[in-house]
């Protein structure tokens, strides 16, 4: 199956920019500096017998955090119909939320 991971900047509209860098073992997705409301997304084919893993490091002013944004376990938080499943991350002032739709998110991480 194909998965599409979305990372949405839902931080307050102030002068503190969000930066993040995402990668897997094989793919470096680069550094990104979205505007509030922007939706960065990437698509990949999950290997059935390999461990597909993407991670991101986020910076917002003096706050930061780094964690996996996609693993086989996190795939349970995605939804869709074959051939594409969607996973949503929303970056907010109080932390990081994930779910299968923007209306069904749960908080998984805080800023550190």
N, CA, C and O atoms as a printed pandas DataFrame, in Angstrom:
     atom_number atom_name residue_name chain_id  residue_number  x_coord  y_coord  z_coord
0              1         N          UNK        A               1    0.818   -1.209    0.000
1              2        CA          UNK        A               1    0.000    0.000    0.000
2              3         C          UNK        A               1    0.857    1.267    0.000
3              4         O          UNK        A               1    2.001    1.259    0.455
4              5         N          UNK        A               2    0.292    2.333   -0.509
5              6        CA          UNK        A               2    0.931    3.641   -0.473
6              7         C          UNK        A               2    0.403    4.413    0.729
7              8         O          UNK        A               2   -0.772    4.311    1.081
8              9         N          UNK        A               3    1.275    5.177    1.345
9             10        CA          UNK        A               3    0.899    6.048    2.455
10            11         C          UNK        A               3    1.283    7.473    2.105
11            12         O          UNK        A               3    2.306    7.723    1.469
12            13         N          UNK        A               4    0.433    8.408    2.538
13            14        CA          UNK        A               4    0.711    9.827    2.356
14            15         C          UNK        A               4    0.653   10.479    3.725
15            16         O          UNK        A               4   -0.392   10.487    4.375
16            17         N          UNK        A               5    1.785   11.028    4.163
17            18        CA          UNK        A               5    1.894   11.663    5.473
18            19         C          UNK        A               5    1.821   13.167    5.280
19            20         O          UNK        A               5    2.567   13.740    4.487
20            21         N          UNK        A               6    0.909   13.806    6.018
21            22        CA          UNK        A               6    0.731   15.259    5.968
22            23         C          UNK        A               6    1.210   15.861    7.282
23            24         O          UNK        A               6    0.920   15.331    8.355
24            25         N          UNK        A               7    1.942   16.966    7.200
25            26        CA          UNK        A               7    2.377   17.724    8.375
26            27         C          UNK        A               7    1.857   19.142    8.202
27            28         O          UNK        A               7    2.271   19.857    7.290
28            29         N          UNK        A               8    0.949   19.545    9.080
29            30        CA          UNK        A               8    0.266   20.829    8.953
30            31         C          UNK        A               8    0.727   21.771   10.052
31            32         O          UNK        A               8    0.723   21.417   11.231
32            33         N          UNK        A               9    1.123   22.975    9.654
33            34        CA          UNK        A               9    1.547   24.013   10.592
34            35         C          UNK        A               9    0.300   24.714   11.118
35            36         O          UNK        A               9   -0.320   25.505   10.407
36            37         N          UNK        A              10   -0.066   24.422   12.363
37            38        CA          UNK        A              10   -1.225   25.048   13.006
38            39         C          UNK        A              10   -0.778   25.882   14.203
39            40         O          UNK        A              10   -1.516   26.032   15.177
40            41         N          UNK        A              11    0.432   26.419   14.121
41            42        CA          UNK        A              11    0.966   27.261   15.192
42            43         C          UNK        A              11    0.363   28.657   15.111
43            44         O          UNK        A              11   -0.203   29.023   14.081
44            45         N          UNK        A              12    0.476   29.447   16.182
45            46        CA          UNK        A              12   -0.034   30.817   16.136
46            47         C          UNK        A              12    0.676   31.613   15.041
47            48         O          UNK        A              12    1.848   31.382   14.744
48            49         N          UNK        A              13   -0.043   32.532   14.464
49            50        CA          UNK        A              13    0.513   33.357   13.393
50            51         C          UNK        A              13    1.319   34.492   14.007
51            52         O          UNK        A              13    0.841   35.622   14.113
52            53         N          UNK        A              14    2.548   34.179   14.411
53            54        CA          UNK        A              14    3.425   35.200   14.979
54            55         C          UNK        A              14    4.756   35.163   14.242
55            56         O          UNK        A              14    4.866   34.535   13.189
56            57         N          UNK        A              15    5.738   35.811   14.770
57            58        CA          UNK        A              15    7.008   35.924   14.062
58            59         C          UNK        A              15    7.983   34.795   14.353
59            60         O          UNK        A              15    9.142   34.870   13.946
60            61         N          UNK        A              16    7.544   33.749   15.046
61            62        CA          UNK        A              16    8.428   32.617   15.340
62            63         C          UNK        A              16    8.190   31.544   14.277
63            64         O          UNK        A              16    7.125   30.926   14.261
64            65         N          UNK        A              17    9.158   31.312   13.393
65            66        CA          UNK        A              17    8.938   30.344   12.316
66            67         C          UNK        A              17    9.119   28.904   12.787
67            68         O          UNK        A              17    9.913   28.621   13.685
68            69         N          UNK        A              18    8.379   28.018   12.172
69            70        CA          UNK        A              18    8.547   26.578   12.359
70            71         C          UNK        A              18    9.549   26.086   11.324
71            72         O          UNK        A              18    9.481   26.454   10.151
72            73         N          UNK        A              19   10.469   25.259   11.768
73            74        CA          UNK        A              19   11.387   24.562   10.872
74            75         C          UNK        A              19   11.297   23.078   11.179
75            76         O          UNK        A              19   11.126   22.691   12.335
76            77         N          UNK        A              20   11.411   22.246   10.157
77            78        CA          UNK        A              20   11.525   20.816   10.412
78            79         C          UNK        A              20   12.327   20.144    9.312
79            80         O          UNK        A              20   12.424   20.631    8.186
80            81         N          UNK        A              21   12.895   19.014    9.683
81            82        CA          UNK        A              21   13.685   18.195    8.768
82            83         C          UNK        A              21   13.190   16.766    8.904
83            84         O          UNK        A              21   13.135   16.230   10.011
84            85         N          UNK        A              22   12.829   16.144    7.789
85            86        CA          UNK        A              22   12.316   14.776    7.806
86            87         C          UNK        A              22   13.184   13.886    6.919
87            88         O          UNK        A              22   13.748   14.331    5.919
88            89         N          UNK        A              23   13.271   12.621    7.314
89            90        CA          UNK        A              23   14.083   11.673    6.553
90            91         C          UNK        A              23   13.695   10.247    6.923
91            92         O          UNK        A              23   13.029    9.997    7.927
92            93         N          UNK        A              24   14.132    9.333    6.085
93            94        CA          UNK        A              24   14.102    7.907    6.397
94            95         C          UNK        A              24   15.532    7.408    6.225
95            96         O          UNK        A              24   16.448    8.195    5.988
96            97         N          UNK        A              25   15.712    6.119    6.345
97            98        CA          UNK        A              25   17.049    5.568    6.146
98            99         C          UNK        A              25   17.537    5.835    4.718
99           100         O          UNK        A              25   18.727    6.048    4.486
100          101         N          UNK        A              26   16.602    5.820    3.774
101          102        CA          UNK        A              26   16.964    5.932    2.358
102          103         C          UNK        A              26   16.690    7.296    1.733
103          104         O          UNK        A              26   17.298    7.634    0.717
104          105         N          UNK        A              27   15.798    8.079    2.309
105          106        CA          UNK        A              27   15.370    9.334    1.688
106          107         C          UNK        A              27   15.491   10.500    2.654
107          108         O          UNK        A              27   14.962   10.450    3.765
108          109         N          UNK        A              28   16.188   11.550    2.232
109          110        CA          UNK        A              28   16.248   12.797    2.993
110          111         C          UNK        A              28   15.252   13.756    2.356
111          112         O          UNK        A              28   15.426   14.164    1.207
112          113         N          UNK        A              29   14.214   14.115    3.097
113          114        CA          UNK        A              29   13.163   14.987    2.565
114          115         C          UNK        A              29   13.491   16.462    2.743
115          116         O          UNK        A              29   12.716   17.322    2.325
116          117         N          UNK        A              30   14.627   16.766    3.357
117          118        CA          UNK        A              30   15.097   18.138    3.438
118          119         C          UNK        A              30   14.541   18.918    4.611
119          120         O          UNK        A              30   13.752   18.418    5.413
120          121         N          UNK        A              31   14.989   20.177    4.679
121          122        CA          UNK        A              31   14.533   21.123    5.700
122          123         C          UNK        A              31   13.376   21.931    5.129
123          124         O          UNK        A              31   13.373   22.286    3.950
124          125         N          UNK        A              32   12.394   22.217    5.977
125          126        CA          UNK        A              32   11.210   22.953    5.527
126          127         C          UNK        A              32   10.862   24.044    6.527
127          128         O          UNK        A              32   11.025   23.878    7.736
128          129         N          UNK        A              33   10.382   25.159    6.001
129          130        CA          UNK        A              33    9.982   26.325    6.785
130          131         C          UNK        A              33    8.593   26.756    6.305
131          132         O          UNK        A              33    8.467   27.718    5.547
132          133         N          UNK        A              34    7.546   26.038    6.750
133          134        CA          UNK        A              34    6.203   26.339    6.242
134          135         C          UNK        A              34    5.634   27.619    6.846
135          136         O          UNK        A              34    6.089   28.105    7.881
136          137         N          UNK        A              35    4.638   28.137    6.169
137          138        CA          UNK        A              35    3.843   29.234    6.723
138          139         C          UNK        A              35    2.679   28.615    7.492
139          140         O          UNK        A              35    2.323   27.459    7.261
140          141         N          UNK        A              36    2.095   29.375    8.395
141          142        CA          UNK        A              36    0.940   28.881    9.153
142          143         C          UNK        A              36   -0.141   28.435    8.166
143          144         O          UNK        A              36   -0.491   29.165    7.240
144          145         N          UNK        A              37   -0.658   27.235    8.378
145          146        CA          UNK        A              37   -1.693   26.686    7.511
146          147         C          UNK        A              37   -1.160   25.818    6.388
147          148         O          UNK        A              37   -1.927   25.095    5.753
148          149         N          UNK        A              38    0.145   25.875    6.128
149          150        CA          UNK        A              38    0.719   25.063    5.054
150          151         C          UNK        A              38    0.639   23.573    5.386
151          152         O          UNK        A              38    0.671   23.175    6.550
152          153         N          UNK        A              39    0.536   22.770    4.342
153          154        CA          UNK        A              39    0.449   21.318    4.446
154          155         C          UNK        A              39    1.604   20.718    3.648
155          156         O          UNK        A              39    1.547   20.637    2.421
156          157         N          UNK        A              40    2.645   20.301    4.351
157          158        CA          UNK        A              40    3.751   19.579    3.710
158          159         C          UNK        A              40    3.368   18.109    3.705
159          160         O          UNK        A              40    2.938   17.585    4.733
160          161         N          UNK        A              41    3.514   17.435    2.577
161          162        CA          UNK        A              41    3.175   16.014    2.556
162          163         C          UNK        A              41    4.122   15.251    1.633
163          164         O          UNK        A              41    4.713   15.800    0.704
164          165         N          UNK        A              42    4.235   13.978    1.932
165          166        CA          UNK        A              42    5.059   13.090    1.125
166          167         C          UNK        A              42    4.382   11.732    1.053
167          168         O          UNK        A              42    3.644   11.341    1.957
168          169         N          UNK        A              43    4.642   11.024   -0.032
169          170        CA          UNK        A              43    4.011    9.730   -0.289
170          171         C          UNK        A              43    5.099    8.684   -0.505
171          172         O          UNK        A              43    6.162    8.975   -1.053
172          173         N          UNK        A              44    4.815    7.473   -0.067
173          174        CA          UNK        A              44    5.782    6.390   -0.228
174          175         C          UNK        A              44    5.038    5.070   -0.244
175          176         O          UNK        A              44    3.869    4.996    0.136
176          177         N          UNK        A              45    5.715    4.047   -0.678
177          178        CA          UNK        A              45    5.180    2.697   -0.691
178          179         C          UNK        A              45    5.745    1.969    0.521
179          180         O          UNK        A              45    6.962    1.849    0.660
180          181         N          UNK        A              46    4.873    1.482    1.395
181          182        CA          UNK        A              46    5.344    0.772    2.581
182          183         C          UNK        A              46    5.773   -0.637    2.187
183          184         O          UNK        A              46    5.023   -1.371    1.543
184          185         N          UNK        A              47    6.974   -0.996    2.578
185          186        CA          UNK        A              47    7.488   -2.334    2.307
186          187         C          UNK        A              47    6.874   -3.312    3.304
187          188         O          UNK        A              47    6.922   -3.090    4.513
188          189         N          UNK        A              48    6.304   -4.380    2.796
189          190        CA          UNK        A              48    5.593   -5.318    3.661
190          191         C          UNK        A              48    6.522   -6.066    4.604
191          192         O          UNK        A              48    6.137   -6.369    5.733
192          193         N          UNK        A              49    7.722   -6.365    4.170
193          194        CA          UNK        A              49    8.608   -7.173    5.002
194          195         C          UNK        A              49    9.778   -6.378    5.566
195          196         O          UNK        A              49   10.646   -6.935    6.238
196          197         N          UNK        A              50    9.803   -5.093    5.296
197          198        CA          UNK        A              50   10.829   -4.221    5.865
198          199         C          UNK        A              50   10.147   -3.276    6.836
199          200         O          UNK        A              50    8.928   -3.108    6.804
200          201         N          UNK        A              51   10.928   -2.670    7.683
201          202        CA          UNK        A              51   10.383   -1.697    8.621
202          203         C          UNK        A              51   10.500   -0.307    8.015
203          204         O          UNK        A              51   11.578    0.288    8.016
204          205         N          UNK        A              52    9.385    0.210    7.496
205          206        CA          UNK        A              52    9.362    1.558    6.937
206          207         C          UNK        A              52    9.276    2.544    8.086
207          208         O          UNK        A              52    8.395    2.438    8.939
208          209         N          UNK        A              53   10.192    3.505    8.109
209          210        CA          UNK        A              53   10.242    4.476    9.194
210          211         C          UNK        A              53   10.665    5.831    8.634
211          212         O          UNK        A              53   11.672    5.941    7.935
212          213         N          UNK        A              54    9.881    6.860    8.950
213          214        CA          UNK        A              54   10.248    8.246    8.674
214          215         C          UNK        A              54   10.251    8.991    9.999
215          216         O          UNK        A              54    9.381    8.774   10.841
216          217         N          UNK        A              55   11.223    9.862   10.180
217          218        CA          UNK        A              55   11.300   10.659   11.401
218          219         C          UNK        A              55   11.469   12.125   11.024
219          220         O          UNK        A              55   11.920   12.448    9.925
220          221         N          UNK        A              56   11.103   13.001   11.942
221          222        CA          UNK        A              56   11.262   14.440   11.731
222          223         C          UNK        A              56   11.801   15.084   13.002
223          224         O          UNK        A              56   11.529   14.633   14.115
224          225         N          UNK        A              57   12.559   16.136   12.809
225          226        CA          UNK        A              57   13.038   16.981   13.903
226          227         C          UNK        A              57   12.407   18.349   13.677
227          228         O          UNK        A              57   12.537   18.931   12.599
228          229         N          UNK        A              58   11.721   18.859   14.699
229          230        CA          UNK        A              58   10.998   20.130   14.618
230          231         C          UNK        A              58   11.660   21.162   15.517
231          232         O          UNK        A              58   12.123   20.839   16.611
232          233         N          UNK        A              59   11.701   22.405   15.051
233          234        CA          UNK        A              59   12.197   23.534   15.842
234          235         C          UNK        A              59   11.186   24.667   15.749
235          236         O          UNK        A              59   10.700   24.992   14.666
236          237         N          UNK        A              60   10.876   25.262   16.890
237          238        CA          UNK        A              60    9.984   26.424   16.937
238          239         C          UNK        A              60   10.491   27.332   18.057
239          240         O          UNK        A              60   10.225   27.091   19.234
240          241         N          UNK        A              61   11.216   28.368   17.678
241          242        CA          UNK        A              61   11.852   29.212   18.679
242          243         C          UNK        A              61   12.830   28.390   19.500
243          244         O          UNK        A              61   13.705   27.725   18.944
244          245         N          UNK        A              62   12.690   28.431   20.815
245          246        CA          UNK        A              62   13.575   27.672   21.708
246          247         C          UNK        A              62   13.080   26.250   21.944
247          248         O          UNK        A              62   13.748   25.465   22.618
248          249         N          UNK        A              63   11.928   25.914   21.401
249          250        CA          UNK        A              63   11.364   24.574   21.588
250          251         C          UNK        A              63   11.766   23.676   20.425
251          252         O          UNK        A              63   12.005   24.137   19.309
252          253         N          UNK        A              64   11.834   22.381   20.721
253          254        CA          UNK        A              64   12.124   21.418   19.667
254          255         C          UNK        A              64   11.645   20.036   20.093
255          256         O          UNK        A              64   11.332   19.803   21.261
256          257         N          UNK        A              65   11.594   19.145   19.148
257          258        CA          UNK        A              65   11.346   17.738   19.426
258          259         C          UNK        A              65   11.675   16.950   18.169
259          260         O          UNK        A              65   11.602   17.478   17.060
260          261         N          UNK        A              66   12.036   15.697   18.345
261          262        CA          UNK        A              66   12.318   14.791   17.234
262          263         C          UNK        A              66   11.661   13.455   17.544
263          264         O          UNK        A              66   11.784   12.935   18.653
264          265         N          UNK        A              67   10.967   12.904   16.563
265          266        CA          UNK        A              67   10.272   11.635   16.771
266          267         C          UNK        A              67    9.914   11.025   15.420
267          268         O          UNK        A              67   10.023   11.669   14.377
268          269         N          UNK        A              68    9.481    9.764   15.469
269          270        CA          UNK        A              68    9.035    9.068   14.265
270          271         C          UNK        A              68    7.663    9.598   13.863
271          272         O          UNK        A              68    6.760    9.687   14.693
272          273         N          UNK        A              69    7.509    9.950   12.585
273          274        CA          UNK        A              69    6.203   10.381   12.083
274          275         C          UNK        A              69    5.507    9.260   11.320
275          276         O          UNK        A              69    4.313    9.350   11.036
276          277         N          UNK        A              70    6.256    8.194   10.981
277          278        CA          UNK        A              70    5.631    7.021   10.391
278          279         C          UNK        A              70    6.443    5.787   10.740
279          280         O          UNK        A              70    7.654    5.732   10.527
280          281         N          UNK        A              71    5.744    4.795   11.283
281          282        CA          UNK        A              71    6.273    3.451   11.500
282          283         C          UNK        A              71    5.132    2.488   11.199
283          284         O          UNK        A              71    4.006    2.921   10.956
284          285         N          UNK        A              72    5.405    1.209   11.213
285          286        CA          UNK        A              72    4.325    0.246   11.006
286          287         C          UNK        A              72    3.279    0.360   12.110
287          288         O          UNK        A              72    2.089    0.187   11.848
288          289         N          UNK        A              73    3.703    0.649   13.346
289          290        CA          UNK        A              73    2.739    0.827   14.435
290          291         C          UNK        A              73    1.901    2.086   14.238
291          292         O          UNK        A              73    0.689    2.065   14.454
292          293         N          UNK        A              74    2.542    3.191   13.826
293          294        CA          UNK        A              74    1.797    4.434   13.601
294          295         C          UNK        A              74    0.848    4.329   12.412
295          296         O          UNK        A              74   -0.095    5.114   12.306
296          297         N          UNK        A              75    1.082    3.376   11.520
297          298        CA          UNK        A              75    0.191    3.185   10.370
298          299         C          UNK        A              75   -1.233    2.880   10.823
299          300         O          UNK        A              75   -2.180    3.102   10.068
300          301         N          UNK        A              76   -1.398    2.371   12.051
301          302        CA          UNK        A              76   -2.741    2.115   12.583
302          303         C          UNK        A              76   -3.527    3.404   12.785
303          304         O          UNK        A              76   -4.751    3.365   12.908
304          305         N          UNK        A              77   -2.836    4.557   12.821
305          306        CA          UNK        A              77   -3.496    5.854   12.977
306          307         C          UNK        A              77   -3.829    6.491   11.631
307          308         O          UNK        A              77   -4.233    7.653   11.580
308          309         N          UNK        A              78   -3.665    5.748   10.553
309          310        CA          UNK        A              78   -3.932    6.263    9.211
310          311         C          UNK        A              78   -5.205    5.616    8.678
311          312         O          UNK        A              78   -5.631    4.571    9.171
312          313         N          UNK        A              79   -5.808    6.240    7.672
313          314        CA          UNK        A              79   -7.009    5.645    7.085
314          315         C          UNK        A              79   -7.078    5.979    5.606
315          316         O          UNK        A              79   -6.364    6.851    5.113
316          317         N          UNK        A              80   -7.939    5.279    4.920
317          318        CA          UNK        A              80   -8.127    5.502    3.494
318          319         C          UNK        A              80   -8.558    4.216    2.838
319          320         O          UNK        A              80   -8.865    3.228    3.505
320          321         N          UNK        A              81   -8.578    4.242    1.543
321          322        CA          UNK        A              81   -8.922    3.070    0.756
322          323         C          UNK        A              81   -7.739    2.739   -0.140
323          324         O          UNK        A              81   -7.028    3.630   -0.606
324          325         N          UNK        A              82   -7.537    1.454   -0.372
325          326        CA          UNK        A              82   -6.463    1.079   -1.288
326          327         C          UNK        A              82   -6.627    1.858   -2.577
327          328         O          UNK        A              82   -7.754    1.975   -3.058
328          329         N          UNK        A              83   -5.594    2.387   -3.154
329          330        CA          UNK        A              83   -4.195    2.103   -2.863
330          331         C          UNK        A              83   -3.529    3.101   -1.917
331          332         O          UNK        A              83   -2.336    2.963   -1.648
332          333         N          UNK        A              84   -4.259    4.112   -1.396
333          334        CA          UNK        A              84   -3.595    5.156   -0.603
334          335         C          UNK        A              84   -4.239    5.281    0.773
335          336         O          UNK        A              84   -5.462    5.337    0.907
336          337         N          UNK        A              85   -3.380    5.322    1.792
337          338        CA          UNK        A              85   -3.800    5.602    3.159
338          339         C          UNK        A              85   -3.188    6.941    3.576
339          340         O          UNK        A              85   -2.060    7.263    3.202
340          341         N          UNK        A              86   -3.946    7.711    4.355
341          342        CA          UNK        A              86   -3.536    9.061    4.739
342          343         C          UNK        A              86   -3.277    9.135    6.242
343          344         O          UNK        A              86   -4.021    8.573    7.046
344          345         N          UNK        A              87   -2.206    9.840    6.602
345          346        CA          UNK        A              87   -1.835   10.066    7.991
346          347         C          UNK        A              87   -1.636   11.571    8.158
347          348         O          UNK        A              87   -0.953   12.202    7.351
348          349         N          UNK        A              88   -2.228   12.141    9.195
349          350        CA          UNK        A              88   -2.147   13.584    9.409
350          351         C          UNK        A              88   -1.445   13.903   10.720
351          352         O          UNK        A              88   -1.770   13.339   11.765
352          353         N          UNK        A              89   -0.486   14.808   10.654
353          354        CA          UNK        A              89    0.155   15.392   11.823
354          355         C          UNK        A              89   -0.181   16.871   11.835
355          356         O          UNK        A              89   -0.102   17.539   10.804
356          357         N          UNK        A              90   -0.555   17.383   12.990
357          358        CA          UNK        A              90   -0.831   18.806   13.153
358          359         C          UNK        A              90    0.105   19.331   14.232
359          360         O          UNK        A              90    0.119   18.828   15.356
360          361         N          UNK        A              91    0.890   20.350   13.880
361          362        CA          UNK        A              91    1.848   20.949   14.810
362          363         C          UNK        A              91    1.171   22.150   15.455
363          364         O          UNK        A              91    0.827   23.115   14.772
364          365         N          UNK        A              92    0.981   22.091   16.768
365          366        CA          UNK        A              92    0.290   23.152   17.497
366          367         C          UNK        A              92    1.181   23.693   18.608
367          368         O          UNK        A              92    2.241   23.142   18.903
368          369         N          UNK        A              93    0.732   24.767   19.207
369          370        CA          UNK        A              93    1.491   25.424   20.265
370          371         C          UNK        A              93    1.721   24.495   21.454
371          372         O          UNK        A              93    2.751   24.590   22.122
372          373         N          UNK        A              94    0.773   23.599   21.723
373          374        CA          UNK        A              94    0.882   22.710   22.884
374          375         C          UNK        A              94    1.414   21.323   22.538
375          376         O          UNK        A              94    1.512   20.470   23.420
376          377         N          UNK        A              95    1.761   21.078   21.271
377          378        CA          UNK        A              95    2.321   19.783   20.939
378          379         C          UNK        A              95    1.962   19.294   19.551
379          380         O          UNK        A              95    1.600   20.070   18.667
380          381         N          UNK        A              96    2.072   17.973   19.383
381          382        CA          UNK        A              96    1.954   17.333   18.081
382          383         C          UNK        A              96    0.807   16.321   18.122
383          384         O          UNK        A              96    0.748   15.472   19.012
384          385         N          UNK        A              97   -0.086   16.421   17.165
385          386        CA          UNK        A              97   -1.281   15.592   17.107
386          387         C          UNK        A              97   -1.260   14.759   15.833
387          388         O          UNK        A              97   -0.808   15.219   14.785
388          389         N          UNK        A              98   -1.757   13.523   15.935
389          390        CA          UNK        A              98   -1.801   12.648   14.766
390          391         C          UNK        A              98   -3.141   11.945   14.685
391          392         O          UNK        A              98   -3.771   11.659   15.703
392          393         N          UNK        A              99   -3.572   11.669   13.449
393          394        CA          UNK        A              99   -4.787   10.908   13.262
394          395         C          UNK        A              99   -5.053   10.610   11.802
395          396         O          UNK        A              99   -4.306   11.035   10.921
396          397         N          UNK        A             100   -6.143    9.862   11.551
397          398        CA          UNK        A             100   -6.481    9.470   10.191
398          399         C          UNK        A             100   -7.157   10.587    9.396
399          400         O          UNK        A             100   -7.195   10.546    8.167
400          401         N          UNK        A             101   -7.689   11.579   10.103
401          402        CA          UNK        A             101   -8.332   12.744    9.488
402          403         C          UNK        A             101   -8.092   13.927   10.408
403          404         O          UNK        A             101   -7.795   13.752   11.589
404          405         N          UNK        A             102   -8.222   15.134    9.865
405          406        CA          UNK        A             102   -8.001   16.319   10.697
406          407         C          UNK        A             102   -9.022   16.426   11.818
407          408         O          UNK        A             102   -8.762   17.078   12.829
408          409         N          UNK        A             103  -10.173   15.797   11.653
409          410        CA          UNK        A             103  -11.207   15.846   12.690
410          411         C          UNK        A             103  -11.037   14.743   13.738
411          412         O          UNK        A             103  -11.816   14.673   14.689
412          413         N          UNK        A             104  -10.037   13.888   13.578
413          414        CA          UNK        A             104   -9.836   12.761   14.498
414          415         C          UNK        A             104   -8.377   12.677   14.937
415          416         O          UNK        A             104   -7.712   11.665   14.719
416          417         N          UNK        A             105   -7.893   13.735   15.550
417          418        CA          UNK        A             105   -6.491   13.770   15.967
418          419         C          UNK        A             105   -6.368   13.541   17.463
419          420         O          UNK        A             105   -7.244   13.931   18.235
420          421         N          UNK        A             106   -5.271   12.904   17.868
421          422        CA          UNK        A             106   -4.978   12.785   19.293
422          423         C          UNK        A             106   -3.535   13.214   19.521
423          424         O          UNK        A             106   -2.667   13.024   18.668
424          425         N          UNK        A             107   -3.305   13.792   20.683
425          426        CA          UNK        A             107   -1.976   14.306   20.999
426          427         C          UNK        A             107   -1.023   13.151   21.290
427          428         O          UNK        A             107   -1.310   12.283   22.114
428          429         N          UNK        A             108    0.123   13.157   20.592
429          430        CA          UNK        A             108    1.118   12.108   20.798
430          431         C          UNK        A             108    2.422   12.623   21.395
431          432         O          UNK        A             108    3.148   11.859   22.032
432          433         N          UNK        A             109    2.734   13.911   21.201
433          434        CA          UNK        A             109    4.011   14.444   21.681
434          435         C          UNK        A             109    3.846   15.882   22.152
435          436         O          UNK        A             109    2.999   16.627   21.659
436          437         N          UNK        A             110    4.679   16.249   23.119
437          438        CA          UNK        A             110    4.797   17.636   23.570
438          439         C          UNK        A             110    6.054   18.246   22.964
439          440         O          UNK        A             110    6.911   17.535   22.439
440          441         N          UNK        A             111    6.153   19.566   23.042
441          442        CA          UNK        A             111    7.416   20.243   22.748
442          443         C          UNK        A             111    8.368   19.989   23.913
443          444         O          UNK        A             111    7.921   19.809   25.045
444          445         N          UNK        A             112    9.668   19.972   23.652
445          446        CA          UNK        A             112   10.622   19.838   24.753
446          447         C          UNK        A             112   11.542   21.042   24.781
447          448         O          UNK        A             112   12.423   21.126   25.636
